């Protein structure tokens, strides 16, 4: 019996060992199983987002001027922005910001100083109502430029907003002009426009542009009719130039001249004769056939620049502006530009750039007109209760200015 039990026990042991040795390998843990399988295909990378580029700049313009006619009101008249005698003056302080994101560009230039107050003198004053603000130059004068531009893949550019005028070669920042003061053409012709324009590259250095604006020097138009323009510009290593047509009804609603269409044709060319010598030729003409007759003008300017030393140049400019005013018997149209039939100037400038970003300029200028439109000596009027009375047909000034 014991022997039988022993055999039975031995059989159980052998059976257990055999069964245990025949068991399969244990299933791997989930972590190991994951490690042994191929890596999953990652999701597609999203397209790279467009980056925004922001550029901040600006400039400061300041000067001291001596008017040899010594006007008691200390005004150098019909000069543009350098119009204060015997006092240090901030002509303009500008803050420039540009943002670029893909094909879109936003550009804003803010300004404060003597320039913006003169810049917006011709802005129409329009009354407001319970649900609309009044508008005039005081509202807009701190904005020199505010534009939005969109460029397509074929380099066509559409921009809209408030633009410096494309008429003529001179610009608002002194740093980008040869002289300190601007010519009579610059001061007489429009400073700015509000509207939209399209620029199209034509190849070979040529660019065409179509313009639609509120009018001359108008953020808010003085009538209900937009002005239009077309221009073609050329740029190369030695020559830059433009030919521009601008047309529209520019008289205010109810003006005795009626709804007269004004035509303007402007052309200029800057030619670098050598690396040291450059010349600039500018011409402008226009006509307006109104209810009182025919008004119009002819104007021209010529400038030269000589690089005397790497950091020193001399520039000279002469200009002449002749205006014709329509009349019908005892009625006379309002002048478009000047309180005189013609005005001219001669300017000589010496410019030193001691360090990058700084230009110091010494300028001598003579202004002349057919009539007494300038000030000198004791000037009648106080400018508040009674307007100042011009008493000179010429003025001479010397200006020392700096722009950084």
LUMVOLUM-402867 format. One record per residue (C-alpha): x, y, z. Coordinates in Angstrom, 2 decimals. Example, Ala and Ser with C-alpha at 12.3 -4.5 7.8 and 13.67 -1.06 7.14 Angstrom:
2
[[12.30; -4.50; 7.80]]
[[13.67; -1.06; 7.14]]
***
This chain:
404
[[0.00; 0.00; 0.00]]
[[2.83; 2.40; 0.95]]
[[4.63; 1.29; -2.22]]
[[1.53; 2.13; -4.28]]
[[1.19; 5.56; -2.65]]
[[4.88; 6.25; -3.36]]
[[4.50; 5.42; -7.01]]
[[1.40; 7.57; -7.26]]
[[3.18; 10.53; -5.65]]
[[6.17; 10.12; -7.96]]
[[3.80; 10.16; -10.93]]
[[2.23; 13.43; -9.78]]
[[5.61; 15.10; -9.47]]
[[6.71; 13.98; -12.92]]
[[3.41; 15.16; -14.40]]
[[3.71; 18.67; -12.76]]
[[7.32; 19.14; -13.94]]
[[6.44; 18.07; -17.49]]
[[3.45; 20.34; -17.62]]
[[5.42; 23.32; -16.26]]
[[8.21; 22.86; -18.78]]
[[5.68; 22.82; -21.63]]
[[4.03; 26.20; -20.76]]
[[4.53; 29.04; -23.39]]
[[6.56; 32.20; -22.67]]
[[4.58; 34.77; -20.65]]
[[2.94; 37.58; -22.61]]
[[5.14; 40.73; -22.50]]
[[3.94; 43.64; -20.44]]
[[2.28; 46.46; -22.30]]
[[5.39; 48.62; -22.02]]
[[7.63; 46.11; -23.58]]
[[5.13; 45.31; -26.29]]
[[5.02; 49.02; -27.21]]
[[8.79; 49.17; -27.32]]
[[8.96; 46.30; -29.71]]
[[6.40; 47.68; -32.24]]
[[7.36; 50.24; -34.98]]
[[7.04; 53.99; -34.17]]
[[3.72; 55.46; -35.43]]
[[3.89; 57.92; -38.38]]
[[3.85; 61.47; -36.93]]
[[1.07; 63.83; -38.03]]
[[1.97; 66.26; -40.86]]
[[3.76; 69.44; -39.77]]
[[1.49; 72.48; -40.06]]
[[2.65; 75.11; -42.55]]
[[5.03; 77.71; -41.18]]
[[3.16; 80.75; -39.90]]
[[3.97; 84.16; -41.43]]
[[6.16; 86.33; -39.29]]
[[5.56; 90.01; -38.64]]
[[8.37; 92.50; -39.18]]
[[8.09; 95.84; -37.41]]
[[10.39; 98.76; -38.20]]
[[10.49; 101.85; -35.98]]
[[12.17; 105.07; -37.09]]
[[11.81; 108.82; -36.98]]
[[13.57; 112.15; -37.29]]
[[13.93; 115.55; -35.64]]
[[14.29; 118.83; -37.60]]
[[15.32; 122.04; -35.85]]
[[16.66; 125.38; -37.09]]
[[17.47; 129.00; -36.35]]
[[16.70; 131.59; -39.02]]
[[17.58; 135.24; -39.53]]
[[15.37; 137.27; -41.85]]
[[17.33; 140.32; -43.06]]
[[14.07; 142.29; -43.48]]
[[13.56; 141.99; -39.70]]
[[9.74; 141.75; -39.70]]
[[8.19; 142.76; -36.38]]
[[5.87; 139.73; -36.45]]
[[8.89; 137.40; -36.95]]
[[7.23; 135.64; -39.88]]
[[9.06; 134.61; -43.04]]
[[6.02; 134.50; -45.29]]
[[5.13; 132.04; -48.07]]
[[8.15; 129.93; -47.26]]
[[6.55; 126.65; -46.30]]
[[7.70; 125.15; -43.04]]
[[10.80; 127.21; -42.15]]
[[8.70; 130.31; -41.50]]
[[9.87; 131.76; -38.14]]
[[12.46; 134.51; -37.83]]
[[15.00; 135.02; -35.02]]
[[13.98; 132.09; -32.87]]
[[15.00; 128.47; -32.43]]
[[12.23; 126.34; -33.91]]
[[11.32; 122.66; -33.99]]
[[10.28; 122.35; -37.60]]
[[9.11; 118.77; -37.27]]
[[9.38; 115.75; -34.99]]
[[8.20; 112.55; -36.67]]
[[7.72; 108.98; -35.44]]
[[7.64; 106.37; -38.20]]
[[6.29; 102.82; -37.73]]
[[5.96; 100.16; -40.40]]
[[4.57; 96.64; -39.97]]
[[4.97; 93.93; -42.61]]
[[3.26; 90.54; -42.59]]
[[3.39; 88.53; -45.78]]
[[1.91; 90.61; -48.60]]
[[0.42; 93.19; -46.21]]
[[2.15; 96.40; -45.04]]
[[0.82; 99.06; -42.66]]
[[2.71; 102.36; -42.46]]
[[2.03; 105.24; -40.04]]
[[4.02; 108.47; -39.59]]
[[3.00; 110.79; -36.75]]
[[4.31; 114.35; -36.51]]
[[4.32; 117.44; -34.32]]
[[5.89; 120.86; -34.80]]
[[5.66; 123.82; -37.14]]
[[5.39; 121.62; -40.24]]
[[2.05; 119.89; -39.53]]
[[0.26; 123.15; -38.77]]
[[1.33; 124.56; -42.16]]
[[0.90; 121.16; -43.83]]
[[-2.85; 121.17; -43.09]]
[[-3.63; 124.86; -43.65]]
[[-5.70; 124.08; -46.75]]
[[-7.65; 121.16; -45.25]]
[[-11.39; 121.78; -45.71]]
[[-13.36; 122.65; -42.58]]
[[-16.65; 120.75; -42.53]]
[[-19.26; 121.07; -39.76]]
[[-20.51; 118.08; -37.79]]
[[-23.90; 116.97; -36.52]]
[[-25.35; 115.05; -33.58]]
[[-24.05; 111.81; -35.01]]
[[-20.94; 113.00; -36.87]]
[[-17.83; 114.91; -35.87]]
[[-16.67; 118.16; -37.39]]
[[-13.47; 117.91; -39.41]]
[[-10.66; 120.36; -40.18]]
[[-6.89; 120.57; -40.19]]
[[-6.62; 120.53; -36.40]]
[[-8.14; 117.06; -36.35]]
[[-5.66; 115.51; -38.82]]
[[-2.44; 117.52; -38.52]]
[[-0.57; 115.04; -36.33]]
[[-0.77; 112.36; -39.03]]
[[1.70; 112.71; -41.90]]
[[0.96; 109.33; -43.44]]
[[-1.32; 106.37; -42.68]]
[[-1.51; 103.69; -45.37]]
[[-2.26; 100.02; -45.86]]
[[-0.64; 98.24; -48.81]]
[[-1.22; 94.80; -50.31]]
[[1.16; 93.25; -52.84]]
[[0.16; 90.36; -55.09]]
[[2.42; 87.57; -56.29]]
[[2.94; 89.36; -59.61]]
[[4.20; 92.50; -57.74]]
[[1.07; 94.57; -58.30]]
[[0.60; 96.82; -55.24]]
[[-2.64; 98.32; -53.97]]
[[-2.51; 100.90; -51.17]]
[[-5.08; 103.09; -49.50]]
[[-5.12; 105.77; -46.84]]
[[-3.46; 109.16; -46.36]]
[[-0.44; 109.69; -48.66]]
[[2.19; 112.37; -49.12]]
[[1.52; 113.83; -52.56]]
[[3.24; 112.06; -55.47]]
[[3.46; 115.38; -57.35]]
[[7.06; 116.58; -57.75]]
[[10.41; 115.28; -56.50]]
[[10.60; 117.06; -53.12]]
[[9.28; 115.39; -49.98]]
[[8.30; 116.30; -46.43]]
[[11.44; 114.94; -44.61]]
[[14.31; 117.39; -45.04]]
[[16.80; 114.51; -44.80]]
[[15.63; 113.30; -48.22]]
[[15.99; 116.69; -49.98]]
[[19.13; 118.50; -51.09]]
[[18.25; 121.89; -49.59]]
[[16.85; 122.83; -46.20]]
[[13.90; 124.82; -47.54]]
[[11.59; 123.59; -50.29]]
[[10.95; 125.27; -53.61]]
[[7.92; 127.42; -54.40]]
[[6.63; 124.53; -56.49]]
[[6.57; 122.26; -53.45]]
[[4.88; 124.84; -51.25]]
[[2.28; 125.76; -53.86]]
[[1.36; 122.27; -55.07]]
[[-0.53; 119.72; -52.92]]
[[1.14; 118.24; -49.84]]
[[-1.10; 115.19; -49.32]]
[[-4.04; 113.17; -50.63]]
[[-6.46; 110.61; -49.20]]
[[-7.64; 107.74; -51.35]]
[[-6.26; 104.67; -53.10]]
[[-3.79; 103.83; -55.83]]
[[-2.51; 100.82; -57.78]]
[[1.11; 100.41; -58.87]]
[[2.07; 98.03; -61.67]]
[[5.67; 97.18; -62.65]]
[[6.12; 97.61; -66.39]]
[[9.65; 96.23; -66.68]]
[[12.92; 97.85; -67.59]]
[[12.85; 100.14; -64.55]]
[[9.38; 101.54; -65.35]]
[[6.38; 101.57; -62.99]]
[[2.87; 102.68; -63.81]]
[[0.36; 103.93; -61.26]]
[[-3.32; 104.88; -61.20]]
[[-4.57; 107.21; -58.43]]
[[-8.02; 108.06; -57.01]]
[[-8.10; 110.69; -54.24]]
[[-10.45; 113.00; -52.36]]
[[-8.72; 115.98; -53.98]]
[[-5.93; 118.46; -53.21]]
[[-4.91; 118.64; -49.56]]
[[-8.10; 116.94; -48.44]]
[[-8.58; 114.19; -45.91]]
[[-12.29; 114.96; -46.22]]
[[-13.19; 116.35; -49.64]]
[[-14.65; 119.85; -50.09]]
[[-17.02; 118.54; -52.77]]
[[-18.63; 115.28; -53.89]]
[[-16.29; 114.46; -56.77]]
[[-13.08; 112.42; -56.47]]
[[-9.90; 113.39; -58.29]]
[[-8.00; 110.98; -60.50]]
[[-4.43; 110.63; -61.68]]
[[-2.08; 108.48; -63.69]]
[[1.71; 108.41; -63.60]]
[[4.67; 106.53; -64.98]]
[[8.01; 106.52; -63.15]]
[[11.48; 105.38; -64.19]]
[[14.42; 104.44; -61.97]]
[[17.95; 103.36; -62.85]]
[[21.41; 103.78; -61.39]]
[[21.83; 107.27; -62.89]]
[[18.32; 108.54; -63.65]]
[[15.11; 108.80; -61.65]]
[[12.03; 110.54; -62.97]]
[[8.28; 110.68; -63.27]]
[[5.53; 112.07; -65.50]]
[[2.14; 112.53; -63.81]]
[[-1.34; 113.72; -64.75]]
[[-3.80; 114.78; -62.04]]
[[-7.35; 115.97; -62.67]]
[[-10.54; 116.72; -60.82]]
[[-13.03; 119.29; -59.53]]
[[-11.20; 121.09; -56.73]]
[[-13.42; 124.09; -55.93]]
[[-15.71; 123.88; -52.92]]
[[-19.45; 123.36; -53.30]]
[[-21.12; 126.67; -54.20]]
[[-17.93; 128.40; -55.36]]
[[-18.52; 131.14; -57.98]]
[[-16.06; 129.37; -60.28]]
[[-18.52; 126.47; -60.54]]
[[-17.71; 122.80; -61.00]]
[[-14.58; 123.36; -63.04]]
[[-12.28; 120.45; -63.88]]
[[-8.65; 121.27; -63.07]]
[[-5.88; 119.62; -65.09]]
[[-2.31; 119.28; -63.79]]
[[0.72; 117.90; -65.62]]
[[3.94; 117.39; -63.68]]
[[7.32; 116.00; -64.74]]
[[10.77; 115.77; -63.17]]
[[14.08; 113.99; -63.63]]
[[17.10; 113.58; -61.36]]
[[20.29; 112.80; -63.26]]
[[23.59; 111.73; -61.69]]
[[26.08; 113.11; -64.20]]
[[29.02; 111.73; -62.22]]
[[29.42; 110.24; -58.75]]
[[29.91; 113.78; -57.43]]
[[27.59; 115.91; -59.60]]
[[23.80; 115.61; -59.93]]
[[21.09; 117.82; -61.42]]
[[17.33; 117.96; -60.94]]
[[14.84; 119.46; -63.37]]
[[11.17; 119.92; -62.44]]
[[8.29; 121.38; -64.44]]
[[4.60; 121.77; -63.66]]
[[1.67; 123.29; -65.57]]
[[-2.08; 123.33; -65.25]]
[[-5.34; 124.80; -66.48]]
[[-8.85; 125.23; -65.09]]
[[-11.66; 126.49; -67.32]]
[[-14.25; 127.76; -64.86]]
[[-17.41; 129.88; -64.95]]
[[-15.36; 133.10; -64.75]]
[[-12.85; 132.27; -67.47]]
[[-9.62; 130.34; -67.59]]
[[-7.18; 130.02; -64.68]]
[[-3.84; 128.30; -64.97]]
[[-0.17; 128.26; -64.10]]
[[3.35; 127.51; -65.31]]
[[6.15; 126.63; -62.90]]
[[9.67; 125.31; -63.07]]
[[12.68; 124.59; -60.88]]
[[16.25; 123.50; -61.46]]
[[18.71; 122.25; -58.85]]
[[22.30; 121.09; -58.75]]
[[24.34; 119.20; -56.17]]
[[28.13; 118.82; -55.93]]
[[29.77; 116.41; -53.47]]
[[32.78; 118.44; -52.33]]
[[34.06; 115.96; -49.74]]
[[32.79; 112.57; -48.53]]
[[30.83; 114.33; -45.76]]
[[30.20; 117.72; -47.37]]
[[28.13; 118.83; -50.35]]
[[26.86; 122.07; -51.86]]
[[23.47; 122.51; -53.54]]
[[21.81; 125.36; -55.41]]
[[18.26; 125.83; -56.69]]
[[16.27; 128.38; -58.65]]
[[12.50; 128.32; -59.22]]
[[9.75; 130.41; -60.80]]
[[5.97; 130.09; -60.44]]
[[3.56; 132.08; -62.64]]
[[-0.19; 131.99; -62.03]]
[[-3.01; 133.22; -64.25]]
[[-6.35; 134.02; -62.60]]
[[-9.65; 134.02; -64.50]]
[[-11.85; 137.13; -64.47]]
[[-15.23; 138.04; -65.93]]
[[-15.88; 141.76; -65.89]]
[[-15.95; 142.76; -62.25]]
[[-15.72; 139.17; -60.98]]
[[-12.37; 137.52; -60.42]]
[[-11.74; 133.87; -59.60]]
[[-10.04; 132.98; -56.35]]
[[-6.35; 132.33; -56.89]]
[[-5.38; 128.67; -56.74]]
[[-1.92; 129.24; -55.26]]
[[-0.61; 132.74; -54.54]]
[[-1.74; 136.25; -53.59]]
[[0.43; 137.53; -56.46]]
[[0.88; 136.86; -60.18]]
[[4.36; 135.38; -59.86]]
[[6.83; 134.32; -57.21]]
[[10.44; 133.12; -57.46]]
[[13.37; 132.12; -55.27]]
[[17.10; 131.39; -55.38]]
[[18.68; 129.11; -52.78]]
[[22.22; 128.01; -51.90]]
[[22.87; 125.28; -49.32]]
[[25.98; 123.84; -47.71]]
[[25.38; 120.48; -46.00]]
[[27.73; 118.66; -43.61]]
[[27.17; 115.12; -42.36]]
[[29.64; 114.74; -39.47]]
[[28.27; 111.32; -38.43]]
[[25.76; 108.92; -39.90]]
[[22.17; 110.02; -39.40]]
[[22.99; 113.70; -38.77]]
[[22.91; 116.49; -41.35]]
[[23.78; 120.11; -40.52]]
[[22.86; 122.65; -43.22]]
[[23.62; 126.33; -43.74]]
[[21.34; 127.98; -46.28]]
[[21.04; 131.40; -47.89]]
[[17.80; 132.18; -49.74]]
[[16.26; 135.08; -51.62]]
[[12.50; 135.26; -52.33]]
[[10.93; 137.71; -54.75]]
[[7.37; 138.38; -55.99]]
[[5.55; 140.84; -58.20]]
[[3.58; 142.32; -55.28]]
[[4.14; 142.95; -51.61]]
[[3.44; 139.53; -50.14]]
[[6.30; 139.34; -47.59]]
[[6.93; 141.10; -44.27]]
[[9.66; 143.50; -43.18]]
[[10.24; 146.15; -40.53]]
[[7.13; 147.29; -38.66]]
[[4.18; 145.18; -39.80]]
[[0.65; 146.48; -39.43]]
[[-1.95; 144.26; -37.76]]
[[-1.70; 141.90; -34.82]]
[[-2.66; 138.64; -36.54]]
[[-5.64; 138.15; -34.17]]
[[-8.10; 141.04; -34.34]]
[[-6.56; 142.36; -37.56]]
[[-4.54; 140.35; -40.12]]
[[-0.90; 141.17; -40.71]]
[[-0.42; 143.41; -43.75]]
[[2.39; 142.34; -46.13]]
[[4.73; 145.24; -46.95]]
[[7.68; 143.81; -48.90]]
[[8.04; 142.30; -52.36]]
[[11.25; 140.46; -51.42]]
[[12.88; 138.80; -48.43]]
[[16.33; 137.36; -47.68]]
[[17.12; 134.79; -45.04]]
[[19.99; 132.72; -43.66]]
[[19.10; 129.46; -41.93]]
[[21.18; 127.08; -39.84]]
[[19.41; 123.79; -39.39]]
[[20.04; 120.24; -38.20]]
[[18.17; 117.03; -38.91]]
[[18.81; 113.69; -37.24]]
***
